[in-house]
Amino acid sequence: MGDKTQLARQFIQAIPHAQELGLVLTEIGDGIAKIIMPYDTKLIGDPETGVIHGGAVSTLMDTCCGAAVMSHPLAPGGTATIDLRIDYMRAATPGQTITTKATCHHISRNVAFVRAVAVDDDAERPVATASGAFSVEAGF
């Protein structure tokens, strides 16, 4: 498992848009990943309110889901997004870090299924939830 989680960490660190968004992988292993995105004014989608752009949140969630797949014990290799549905529940609070936790809950021969939740400091009220399907690719 150590090699897979290390590879997932390196993969996320190598993605230019993940670096640009300031994504930080804080937890990974056994099909679970947690990534944070600190608040940054360059990510604001609405200058009047200071709310982070939904595209940044969707990238955070997609990246976290992929990391969860890569770290799953049954995942034989890399992954790519097939389908990702994101339901935005509310705007993230300006000035707060957004945290996404993703869980890969099932893997078939070719597809992995993932659920994720994004929250800010108010962890009881999600910013967004996601469910997705990701390819299961052989070999790292």
VOBA-1610 file (N, C-alpha, C; in pm, whole numbers, padded with zeros to 5 digits, always signed):
BEGIN
Met+00083-00119+00000Met+00000+00000+00000Met+00087+00125+00000Gly+00202+00121+00064Gly+00288+00238+00073Gly+00326+00295-00062Asp+00360+00208-00157Asp+00398+00255-00290Asp+00282+00325-00360Lys+00161+00272-00345Lys+00044+00332-00410Lys+00011+00469-00350Thr+00017+00479-00219Thr-00015+00609-00158Thr+00093+00712-00191Gln+00216+00670-00195Gln+00324+00762-00231Gln+00309+00807-00376Leu+00271+00715-00464Leu+00251+00751-00603Leu+00134+00850-00617Ala+00028+00827-00541Ala-00086+00920-00544Ala-00043+01059-00497Arg+00036+01064-00392Arg+00088+01194-00344Arg+00170+01263-00452Gln+00260+01189-00514Gln+00345+01247-00618Gln+00263+01292-00738Phe+00161+01214-00772Phe+00074+01249-00885Phe+00005+01382-00859Ile-00051+01399-00741Ile-00122+01524-00708Ile-00025+01641-00705Gln+00093+01620-00651Gln+00193+01727-00646Gln+00241+01767-00784Ala+00229+01676-00881Ala+00278+01704-01016Ala+00172+01770-01105Ile+00047+01773-01062Ile-00059+01832-01144Ile-00050+01984-01134Pro-00023+02053-01244Pro-00008+02200-01238Pro-00129+02273-01180His-00251+02232-01218His-00367+02304-01165His-00388+02275-01017Ala-00346+02160-00969Ala-00355+02131-00826Ala-00261+02223-00749Gln-00142+02246-00804Gln-00048+02339-00741Gln-00103+02480-00744Glu-00161+02520-00857Glu-00216+02655-00871Glu-00330+02681-00773Leu-00409+02577-00746Leu-00519+02590-00651Leu-00473+02576-00506Gly-00349+02536-00486Gly-00297+02520-00351Gly-00344+02394-00282Leu-00383+02291-00359Leu-00434+02168-00300Leu-00326+02097-00220Val-00366+02052-00099Val-00273+01981-00011Val-00338+01850+00031Leu-00274+01739-00002Leu-00321+01607+00038Leu-00286+01588+00185Thr-00387+01569+00271Thr-00362+01556+00414Thr-00383+01415+00467Glu-00453+01331+00390Glu-00478+01193+00432Glu-00498+01108+00309Ile-00441+00988+00311Ile-00464+00895+00199Ile-00435+00753+00245Gly-00514+00660+00196Gly-00492+00519+00223Gly-00619+00440+00229Asp-00614+00315+00183Asp-00726+00221+00187Asp-00854+00278+00126Gly-00842+00350+00016Gly-00959+00399-00055Gly-01017+00528+00000Ile-00943+00594+00085Ile-00989+00721+00143Ile-00883+00827+00119Ala-00929+00947+00081Ala-00836+01059+00064Ala-00901+01185+00120Lys-00817+01273+00170Lys-00863+01403+00218Lys-00768+01508+00163Ile-00824+01611+00099Ile-00745+01719+00041Ile-00805+01851+00086Ile-00718+01945+00122Ile-00764+02078+00158Ile-00727+02179+00050Met-00809+02283+00039Met-00782+02394-00051Met-00795+02522+00033Pro-00681+02579+00074Pro-00687+02703+00153Pro-00752+02816+00074Tyr-00818+02903+00144Tyr-00881+03020+00081Tyr-00771+03105+00018Asp-00797+03151-00104Asp-00703+03237-00175Asp-00785+03332-00261Thr-00754+03460-00253Thr-00832+03560-00328Thr-00828+03538-00479Lys-00725+03472-00529Lys-00719+03447-00674Lys-00823+03344-00719Leu-00886+03275-00624Leu-00986+03173-00657Leu-01129+03225-00645Ile-01143+03352-00614Ile-01276+03411-00596Ile-01352+03412-00728Gly-01477+03366-00722Gly-01564+03368-00840Gly-01658+03486-00840Asp-01687+03541-00724Asp-01778+03656-00712Asp-01708+03763-00627Pro-01652+03865-00691Pro-01577+03967-00618Pro-01660+04041-00513Glu-01790+04050-00532Glu-01874+04121-00435Glu-01888+04045-00304Thr-01888+03913-00310Thr-01908+03832-00189Thr-01779+03765-00140Gly-01679+03750-00228Gly-01556+03681-00191Gly-01568+03530-00194Val-01675+03478-00252Val-01699+03334-00257Val-01608+03269-00362Ile-01551+03153-00325Ile-01464+03077-00416Ile-01546+03025-00535His-01485+03028-00653His-01549+02983-00776His-01581+02833-00768Gly-01698+02795-00817Gly-01740+02656-00817Gly-01646+02564-00893Gly-01578+02617-00995Gly-01483+02536-01070Gly-01366+02491-00985Ala-01322+02576-00894Ala-01214+02539-00802Ala-01260+02428-00709Val-01384+02439-00661Val-01439+02335-00573Val-01453+02204-00649Ser-01500+02209-00773Ser-01516+02085-00849Ser-01381+02019-00877Thr-01278+02098-00904Thr-01144+02042-00925Thr-01092+01976-00799Leu-01114+02042-00685Leu-01076+01984-00557Leu-01143+01849-00536Met-01272+01843-00562Met-01347+01718-00540Met-01304+01609-00638Asp-01284+01644-00763Asp-01242+01547-00864Asp-01104+01490-00830Thr-01012+01576-00792Thr-00877+01532-00757Thr-00879+01441-00635Cys-00959+01477-00536Cys-00969+01396-00415Cys-01028+01259-00445Cys-01131+01255-00528Cys-01191+01127-00566Cys-01089+01037-00638Gly-01013+01095-00729Gly-00911+01018-00799Gly-00806+00962-00705Ala-00767+01042-00606Ala-00669+00995-00507Ala-00725+00880-00425Ala-00853+00887-00390Ala-00915+00778-00314Ala-00913+00648-00394Val-00942+00657-00524Val-00937+00538-00610Val-00795+00483-00614Met-00699+00570-00636Met-00559+00524-00648Met-00510+00453-00522Ser-00565+00492-00406Ser-00517+00434-00281Ser-00596+00310-00238His-00699+00274-00312His-00781+00158-00275His-00700+00030-00289Pro-00711-00061-00192Pro-00632-00185-00198Pro-00655-00269-00323Leu-00773-00260-00383Leu-00801-00340-00502Leu-00771-00269-00633Ala-00730-00143-00626Ala-00700-00068-00748Ala-00566-00114-00805Pro-00566-00160-00929Pro-00443-00211-00986Pro-00350-00104-01043Gly-00398+00019-01055Gly-00313+00121-01116Gly-00376+00258-01113Gly-00356+00332-01222Gly-00404+00469-01230Gly-00554+00478-01253Thr-00601+00601-01267Thr-00744+00623-01284Thr-00768+00751-01363Ala-00887+00762-01416Ala-00933+00883-01483Ala-01083+00896-01457Thr-01131+01018-01456Thr-01272+01042-01430Thr-01356+00998-01550Ile-01456+00916-01525Ile-01554+00879-01627Ile-01675+00971-01612Asp-01725+00982-01490Asp-01844+01062-01462Asp-01834+01116-01320Leu-01868+01243-01302Leu-01866+01301-01168Leu-01984+01396-01155Arg-02071+01365-01062Arg-02186+01451-01034Arg-02156+01526-00904Ile-02165+01657-00910Ile-02143+01740-00793Ile-02271+01818-00765Asp-02317+01809-00642Asp-02432+01886-00596Asp-02381+01993-00501Tyr-02398+02118-00542Tyr-02356+02231-00459Tyr-02468+02263-00362Met-02439+02258-00233Met-02539+02281-00130Met-02546+02427-00086Arg-02430+02491-00085Arg-02422+02631-00042Arg-02286+02685-00082Ala-02272+02817-00078Ala-02142+02878-00105Ala-02050+02853+00014Ala-01924+02829-00014Ala-01826+02818+00094Ala-01809+02955+00157Thr-01784+02956+00285Thr-01768+03082+00357Thr-01637+03148+00318Pro-01642+03274+00271Pro-01518+03344+00235Pro-01418+03345+00350Gly-01292+03321+00315Gly-01185+03322+00414Gly-01156+03187+00476Gln-01239+03087+00450Gln-01221+02956+00513Gln-01166+02852+00414Thr-01085+02761+00468Thr-01032+02649+00391Thr-01145+02553+00359Ile-01142+02496+00239Ile-01238+02393+00201Ile-01167+02258+00207Thr-01230+02163+00274Thr-01175+02028+00289Thr-01267+01929+00221Thr-01209+01843+00138Thr-01287+01735+00076Thr-01234+01602+00124Lys-01327+01514+00160Lys-01293+01376+00194Lys-01367+01286+00096Ala-01294+01198+00030Ala-01351+01106-00067Ala-01328+00962-00023Thr-01427+00879-00053Thr-01419+00737-00022Thr-01453+00656-00146Cys-01361+00568-00184Cys-01386+00474-00293Cys-01455+00354-00229His-01585+00341-00253His-01664+00240-00182His-01682+00110-00259His-01647+00107-00389His-01660-00018-00464His-01573-00011-00589Ile-01511-00124-00621Ile-01434-00135-00745Ile-01476-00261-00818Ser-01513-00244-00944Ser-01538-00359-01031Ser-01412-00380-01116Arg-01420-00462-01216Arg-01302-00490-01298Arg-01250-00365-01370Asn-01342-00278-01414Asn-01302-00162-01493Asn-01340-00027-01435Val-01425-00026-01332Val-01478+00101-01281Val-01472+00105-01128Ala-01433+00221-01077Ala-01434+00246-00933Ala-01543+00349-00903Phe-01611+00332-00791Phe-01720+00421-00753Phe-01683+00495-00626Val-01705+00625-00628Val-01655+00712-00521Val-01764+00808-00476Arg-01760+00843-00346Arg-01845+00948-00290Arg-01753+01048-00219Ala-01793+01175-00220Ala-01711+01277-00155Ala-01799+01386-00096Val-01744+01452+00005Val-01811+01565+00069Val-01707+01676+00087Ala-01747+01799+00052Ala-01663+01917+00073Ala-01727+02003+00181Val-01646+02047+00277Val-01694+02131+00386Val-01595+02246+00410Asp-01646+02351+00476Asp-01556+02454+00527Asp-01554+02436+00679Asp-01540+02544+00756Asp-01535+02530+00901Asp-01664+02474+00961Asp-01776+02492+00891Asp-01904+02438+00935Asp-01922+02299+00876Ala-01860+02202+00940Ala-01858+02065+00886Ala-01996+01999+00888Glu-02090+02055+00961Glu-02225+01998+00967Glu-02309+02034+00844Arg-02266+02137+00771Arg-02340+02181+00652Arg-02246+02175+00531Pro-02254+02068+00452Pro-02162+02054+00338Pro-02173+02169+00239Val-02059+02202+00181Val-02055+02296+00069Val-02103+02223-00056Ala-02059+02099-00072Ala-02097+02018-00189Ala-02079+01870-00157Thr-02152+01789-00232Thr-02132+01644-00227Thr-02109+01598-00371Ala-02046+01483-00383Ala-02018+01430-00517Ala-02028+01279-00517Ser-02063+01226-00632Ser-02055+01082-00655Ser-02003+01064-00797Gly-01918+00965-00813Gly-01858+00950-00944Gly-01813+00810-00975Ala-01783+00794-01103Ala-01727+00669-01154Ala-01592+00703-01218Phe-01494+00620-01190Phe-01358+00643-01237Phe-01305+00515-01301Ser-01224+00531-01404Ser-01166+00413-01469Ser-01068+00345-01375Val-01055+00215-01394Val-00956+00136-01321Val-00858+00087-01426Glu-00736+00140-01420Glu-00636+00111-01520Glu-00524+00027-01461Ala-00482-00073-01532Ala-00379-00163-01484Ala-00241-00097-01485Gly-00162-00134-01387Gly-00022-00093-01382Gly+00001+00048-01339Phe+00095+00064-01250Phe+00134+00198-01203Phe+00252+00245-01280
//
